[in-house]
């Protein structure tokens, strides 16, 4: 998982001694999720901390795989929405992509809408042509919005690539996962949210 440089390092702010005295990667792996969980920034499996209404996709664009039309959260009520914060140059994002595409193929007809929010890590990733070519090369068929100014990213208080948010039929963020892994738990949550009433 990668942390965007727009935000200060949470561990660097709160635990500078960890770096100074050799806490290293093992300590970072331990403290970051704990600290973010305490701050309510990371959803817990099954239910996001203090479930809130999902922000809209304001400030993003252009859109791909939608005929150029922007998606609006109000129009997605009654659907389960998976918001995938990604960038085409991130190896962790590319490693999660087969699972995201599989969920799209398996659950789209059952009411799952996946929205890829492409927030660029590198300068060349700001190019519309680059994103369009990446979507074609990676055979992404679900909607993708460019978020070059990180407005959607910031609305979700996101800090890492990739992060997946699951939003229930009422529009509440119910689950989030940072990085790779937890694919079975994520799929179980998708299935659970799809069976819930509107």
Residue frames relative to the residue before (quaternion, step in Angstrom):
aa qw qx qy qz dx dy dz
X 1.0000 0.0000 0.0000 0.0000 0.00 0.00 0.00
X 0.2171 -0.7798 0.5769 0.1094 3.55 -1.10 0.68
X 0.2913 -0.7398 0.5785 0.1825 3.54 -1.04 0.78
X 0.4298 -0.6937 0.5145 0.2633 3.54 -0.92 0.91
X 0.4940 -0.6929 0.4476 0.2748 3.55 -1.07 0.75
X 0.4661 0.6865 -0.4458 0.3358 3.60 1.25 0.00
X 0.7525 0.3297 -0.1758 0.5424 3.56 1.15 -0.57
X 0.5024 -0.6289 0.4790 0.3503 3.63 -1.04 0.61
X 0.5864 -0.5692 0.4430 0.3686 3.53 -1.18 0.55
X 0.4442 -0.7023 0.4881 0.2670 3.56 -0.70 1.08
X 0.7020 0.4544 -0.2841 0.4691 3.57 0.88 -0.91
X 0.6180 0.5487 -0.3496 0.4412 3.60 1.04 -0.64
X 0.6602 0.4968 -0.3008 0.4762 3.56 1.11 -0.66
X 0.8006 0.3457 -0.1571 0.4635 3.56 0.78 -1.04
X 0.8113 0.1869 -0.0741 0.5490 3.60 1.08 -0.62
X 0.0264 0.8362 -0.5473 0.0232 3.62 0.64 1.02
X 0.5998 0.5806 -0.3676 0.4100 3.63 1.09 -0.56
X 0.5454 0.6127 -0.4040 0.4048 3.59 1.16 -0.57
X 0.6750 0.4698 -0.2867 0.4914 3.60 0.95 -0.87
X 0.6762 0.5376 -0.2911 0.4111 3.54 0.87 -1.04
X 0.8000 0.2946 -0.1351 0.5050 3.58 0.91 -0.88
X 0.6802 -0.5742 0.2830 0.3572 3.55 1.08 0.68
X 0.2305 0.7821 -0.5445 0.1968 3.60 1.01 0.70
X 0.1502 -0.8648 0.4662 0.1103 3.54 1.15 -0.73
X 0.8083 -0.3094 0.2208 0.4496 3.50 -1.39 -0.28
X 0.6169 0.5525 -0.3611 0.4287 3.60 0.98 -0.73
X 0.6715 0.4817 -0.2993 0.4770 3.59 0.93 -0.84
X 0.6332 0.5220 -0.3396 0.4596 3.59 0.97 -0.80
X 0.6462 0.5248 -0.3202 0.4522 3.57 0.96 -0.86
X 0.6795 0.4819 -0.2809 0.4766 3.56 1.08 -0.69
X 0.7622 0.4356 -0.2217 0.4245 3.58 0.71 -1.08
X 0.6174 0.5757 -0.3734 0.3847 3.61 0.91 -0.76
X 0.7084 0.4298 -0.3053 0.4693 3.69 0.66 -0.89
X 0.6294 0.5322 -0.3428 0.4507 3.60 1.02 -0.77
X 0.6823 0.4944 -0.2826 0.4584 3.55 0.85 -0.99
X 0.6749 0.4805 -0.2995 0.4732 3.58 0.88 -0.91
X 0.6255 0.5366 -0.3348 0.4569 3.58 1.05 -0.73
X 0.6526 0.5109 -0.3082 0.4669 3.56 0.99 -0.84
X 0.6879 0.4620 -0.2763 0.4867 3.55 1.09 -0.70
X 0.4800 -0.6947 0.4233 0.3283 3.60 1.26 -0.09
X 0.4899 0.6826 -0.4229 0.3394 3.58 1.19 0.42
X 0.7222 0.3520 -0.2255 0.5510 3.56 1.24 -0.26
X 0.3910 -0.7181 0.5243 0.2377 3.56 -0.84 0.95
X 0.3879 -0.6883 0.5610 0.2470 3.51 -1.16 0.59
X 0.6059 -0.5445 0.4072 0.4132 3.59 -1.09 0.58
X 0.7828 0.2980 -0.2495 0.4860 3.52 -0.86 1.00
X 0.7977 -0.1006 0.0840 0.5887 3.58 1.05 -0.60
X 0.3997 -0.7004 0.5354 0.2511 3.55 -0.84 0.95
X 0.5744 -0.5788 0.4433 0.3722 3.55 -1.13 0.64
X 0.8420 -0.0468 -0.0050 0.5375 3.57 -0.84 1.03
X 0.1504 -0.8402 0.5151 0.0782 3.57 0.68 1.12
X 0.0558 -0.7932 0.6056 -0.0297 3.52 -0.86 1.08
X 0.6141 -0.5290 0.4240 0.4041 3.53 -1.27 0.32
X 0.4878 -0.6707 0.4790 0.2876 3.55 -0.98 0.86
X 0.4706 -0.6616 0.4985 0.3037 3.58 -0.94 0.82
X 0.5126 -0.6193 0.4926 0.3332 3.54 -1.24 0.43
X 0.5759 -0.5947 0.4445 0.3422 3.55 -1.31 0.15
X 0.1718 0.8283 -0.5123 0.1482 3.58 1.01 0.85
X 0.8009 0.3018 -0.2338 0.4614 3.54 -0.98 0.90
X 0.6161 0.5545 -0.3501 0.4364 3.56 1.25 -0.17
X 0.4123 0.6949 -0.5417 0.2317 3.52 -1.31 0.29
X 0.5168 -0.1161 -0.8434 -0.0901 1.43 -2.29 0.93
X 0.4695 -0.6499 0.5333 0.2698 3.49 -1.43 0.24
X 0.1709 -0.7638 0.6158 0.0905 3.55 -1.19 0.70
X 0.8176 0.2265 -0.2060 0.4877 3.57 -1.21 0.63
X 0.6371 0.4791 -0.3480 0.4934 3.58 1.14 0.64
X 0.5164 -0.6114 0.4245 0.4235 3.59 1.27 0.04
X 0.6617 -0.5195 0.2938 0.4538 3.57 1.24 0.44
X 0.5640 0.6127 -0.3782 0.4043 3.58 1.27 -0.14
X 0.4313 -0.6837 0.5281 0.2600 3.56 -1.05 0.81
X 0.3495 -0.7019 0.5758 0.2316 3.56 -1.10 0.70
X 0.1680 -0.7665 0.6165 0.0647 3.53 -1.14 0.77
X 0.5489 -0.6493 0.4121 0.3274 3.58 -0.85 0.96
X 0.6178 0.5575 -0.3546 0.4264 3.62 0.97 -0.76
X 0.6756 0.4854 -0.2909 0.4725 3.59 1.06 -0.72
X 0.6768 0.4884 -0.2846 0.4717 3.58 1.25 -0.32
X 0.3667 0.7183 -0.5052 0.3071 3.62 1.27 0.13
X 0.7364 0.3446 -0.2929 0.5032 3.54 -0.96 0.90
X 0.6757 0.3944 -0.2729 0.5598 3.58 1.32 -0.09
X 0.3871 -0.6355 0.5964 0.3010 3.54 -1.31 0.30
X 0.1389 -0.8082 0.5709 0.0388 3.57 -0.76 1.05
X 0.1383 -0.7478 0.6448 0.0769 3.54 -0.99 0.93
X 0.1255 -0.7776 0.6144 0.0459 3.57 -0.66 1.14
X 0.1146 -0.8082 0.5776 0.0059 3.54 -0.57 1.25
X 0.1921 -0.7659 0.6070 0.0896 3.58 -0.47 1.25
X 0.1793 0.8017 -0.5370 0.1916 3.56 -0.45 1.22
X 0.1045 -0.7392 0.6506 0.1395 3.49 -1.41 -0.02
X 0.5640 -0.6704 0.3766 0.3012 3.56 -0.93 0.91
X 0.6957 0.4684 -0.2816 0.4662 3.61 1.18 -0.36
X 0.5648 0.6032 -0.3719 0.4229 3.59 1.28 0.08
X 0.4113 -0.7351 0.4810 0.2431 3.59 -0.58 1.13
X 0.6220 0.5310 -0.3511 0.4559 3.61 1.01 -0.70
X 0.6356 0.5199 -0.3238 0.4700 3.59 1.02 -0.80
X 0.6677 0.4987 -0.3002 0.4640 3.56 0.94 -0.88
X 0.6437 0.5213 -0.3248 0.4565 3.59 1.09 -0.63
X 0.6775 0.4641 -0.3020 0.4841 3.62 1.11 -0.53
X 0.5178 0.7084 -0.3835 0.2880 3.56 1.19 -0.61
X 0.6377 0.5214 -0.3690 0.4304 3.69 0.83 -0.71
X 0.6509 0.5061 -0.3154 0.4698 3.60 1.04 -0.72
X 0.6481 0.5112 -0.3197 0.4652 3.57 0.93 -0.89
X 0.6598 0.4968 -0.3035 0.4752 3.60 0.95 -0.86
X 0.6296 0.5291 -0.3336 0.4608 3.59 1.02 -0.76
X 0.6552 0.4980 -0.3164 0.4717 3.60 0.94 -0.85
X 0.6129 0.5429 -0.3490 0.4558 3.59 1.02 -0.74
X 0.6901 0.4818 -0.2785 0.4626 3.58 0.85 -0.98
X 0.7202 0.4736 -0.2482 0.4420 3.57 0.95 -0.90
X 0.8283 0.2817 -0.0957 0.4747 3.59 0.91 -0.91
X 0.4154 0.7242 -0.4760 0.2764 3.62 1.17 -0.09
X 0.6991 0.4686 -0.2723 0.4664 3.58 0.86 -0.94
X 0.6678 0.4882 -0.2929 0.4795 3.58 1.25 -0.36
X 0.7029 -0.4959 0.2597 0.4388 3.59 1.27 0.06
X 0.5150 0.6188 -0.4389 0.3990 3.62 1.21 0.25
X 0.0753 -0.7568 0.6483 0.0359 3.56 -0.99 0.92
X 0.1441 -0.7736 0.6127 0.0731 3.56 -0.71 1.09
X 0.0741 -0.7663 0.6377 0.0244 3.55 -1.03 0.91
X 0.2205 -0.7603 0.6004 0.1132 3.54 -0.70 1.11
X 0.1364 -0.7656 0.6249 0.0693 3.58 -0.81 1.01
X 0.1661 -0.8152 0.5517 0.0591 3.57 -0.27 1.31
X 0.0067 0.7878 -0.6110 0.0773 3.55 -0.33 1.35
X 0.3462 -0.8124 0.4288 0.1905 3.60 -0.25 1.26
X 0.3329 -0.7255 0.5707 0.1927 3.53 -1.09 0.81
X 0.7874 0.2355 -0.0981 0.5612 3.58 1.04 -0.83
X 0.6850 -0.5218 0.3257 0.3905 3.56 -1.19 0.56
X 0.6778 0.5055 -0.3097 0.4350 3.62 0.85 -0.90
X 0.6198 0.5623 -0.3442 0.4256 3.61 1.20 -0.40
X 0.5180 0.6239 -0.4160 0.4115 3.60 1.29 0.06
X 0.5684 0.6355 -0.3616 0.3773 3.59 1.24 -0.38
X 0.4748 -0.6698 0.4986 0.2782 3.54 -0.88 1.00
X 0.6391 0.5306 -0.3261 0.4513 3.58 0.98 -0.82
X 0.6272 0.5380 -0.3274 0.4582 3.59 0.99 -0.84
X 0.6870 0.4749 -0.2877 0.4688 3.59 0.83 -0.98
X 0.6427 0.5267 -0.3165 0.4575 3.57 0.95 -0.89
X 0.6707 0.4846 -0.2964 0.4769 3.60 0.95 -0.86
X 0.6370 0.5251 -0.3299 0.4579 3.59 1.00 -0.77
X 0.6350 0.5269 -0.3250 0.4621 3.59 0.97 -0.86
X 0.6711 0.4868 -0.2950 0.4749 3.59 0.96 -0.88
X 0.6752 0.5036 -0.2974 0.4495 3.60 0.86 -0.97
X 0.7324 0.4170 -0.2218 0.4903 3.57 0.99 -0.86
X 0.3532 -0.7719 0.4558 0.2676 3.58 1.37 -0.05
X 0.2339 0.7593 -0.5555 0.2451 3.54 0.87 1.07
X 0.1496 -0.8334 0.5305 0.0407 3.57 -0.62 1.13
X 0.6044 0.5462 -0.3596 0.4549 3.59 1.23 -0.21
X 0.6729 -0.5106 0.3429 0.4110 3.61 -1.20 0.36
X 0.0513 -0.7657 0.6411 0.0092 3.54 -1.12 0.82
X 0.1063 -0.7744 0.6215 0.0520 3.56 -1.02 0.87
X 0.3907 -0.6862 0.5583 0.2547 3.56 -1.04 0.77
X 0.0943 -0.7920 0.6032 0.0059 3.56 -1.02 0.91
X 0.0052 -0.8695 0.4935 -0.0188 3.56 0.84 1.06
X 0.7293 0.4051 -0.2321 0.5002 3.60 1.06 -0.66
X 0.4346 -0.7388 0.4222 0.2950 3.58 1.33 0.18
X 0.3065 0.7725 -0.5092 0.2238 3.59 1.07 0.57
X 0.6595 0.4623 -0.3071 0.5069 3.60 1.00 -0.78
X 0.5964 0.5767 -0.3338 0.4476 3.57 1.00 -0.88
X 0.7102 0.4524 -0.2539 0.4759 3.58 0.81 -1.04
X 0.6140 0.5518 -0.3528 0.4405 3.60 1.03 -0.72
X 0.7022 0.4254 -0.2485 0.5139 3.58 1.13 -0.68
X 0.3567 -0.7392 0.4828 0.3054 3.59 1.33 -0.11
X 0.2486 0.7962 -0.5050 0.2219 3.52 1.05 0.82
X 0.1201 -0.8097 0.5714 0.0588 3.57 -1.17 0.57
X 0.7841 0.3051 -0.1400 0.5220 3.60 1.20 -0.30
X 0.2650 -0.6764 0.6554 0.2063 3.49 -1.41 0.42
X 0.6326 -0.3748 -0.6732 0.0782 1.66 -1.48 1.92
X 0.1020 -0.7407 0.6542 0.1138 3.52 -1.32 0.33
X 0.1628 -0.7801 0.5999 0.0710 3.55 -0.94 0.93
X 0.1190 -0.7705 0.6247 0.0433 3.56 -0.92 1.01
X 0.1642 -0.7587 0.6212 0.1072 3.57 -1.01 0.84
X 0.1452 -0.7956 0.5882 0.0083 3.52 -0.79 1.16
X 0.3920 -0.7484 0.4863 0.2231 3.56 -0.76 1.02
X 0.7431 -0.4433 0.2870 0.4109 3.55 -1.34 0.13
X 0.6688 0.4766 -0.2936 0.4893 3.57 1.24 -0.36
X 0.5882 -0.6157 0.3461 0.3939 3.57 1.29 -0.06
X 0.5244 0.6271 -0.4199 0.3943 3.62 1.22 0.27
X 0.4312 -0.6449 0.5582 0.2941 3.55 -1.09 0.75
X 0.1013 -0.8379 0.5364 0.0041 3.55 -0.56 1.20
X 0.7981 0.0846 -0.0077 0.5965 3.59 1.18 -0.41
X 0.0571 0.7678 -0.6381 -0.0060 3.53 -1.21 0.57
X 0.0663 -0.7790 0.6225 0.0364 3.51 -1.22 0.57
X 0.2494 -0.7601 0.5879 0.1200 3.54 -0.93 0.99
X 0.8433 0.2132 -0.1578 0.4674 3.55 -1.03 0.87
X 0.7102 -0.4186 0.3520 0.4432 3.48 -1.35 -0.41
X 0.6962 0.5060 -0.3430 0.3763 3.55 -1.35 0.16
X 0.7465 0.3944 -0.3244 0.4265 3.53 -1.43 -0.07
X 0.2301 0.8174 -0.5020 0.1642 3.58 1.11 0.60
X 0.6531 0.5035 -0.3196 0.4667 3.60 0.97 -0.80
X 0.6585 0.5021 -0.3098 0.4672 3.59 0.93 -0.90
X 0.6455 0.5161 -0.3202 0.4631 3.58 0.98 -0.81
X 0.6723 0.4867 -0.3077 0.4652 3.58 0.90 -0.86
X 0.6147 0.5315 -0.3522 0.4643 3.60 1.02 -0.69
X 0.6602 0.4984 -0.3119 0.4674 3.58 0.99 -0.80
X 0.5998 0.5395 -0.3597 0.4688 3.60 1.02 -0.71
X 0.6712 0.5019 -0.2936 0.4597 3.58 0.86 -0.99
X 0.6498 0.5158 -0.3165 0.4600 3.58 0.95 -0.87
X 0.6825 0.4883 -0.2986 0.4545 3.59 0.82 -0.94
X 0.6398 0.5324 -0.3311 0.4445 3.59 1.05 -0.69
X 0.6910 0.4702 -0.2889 0.4669 3.61 1.11 -0.56
X 0.5491 0.6206 -0.4007 0.3909 3.60 1.21 -0.29
X 0.5323 -0.6261 0.4557 0.3419 3.60 -1.11 0.61
X 0.6219 -0.5463 0.4142 0.3784 3.55 -1.30 0.40
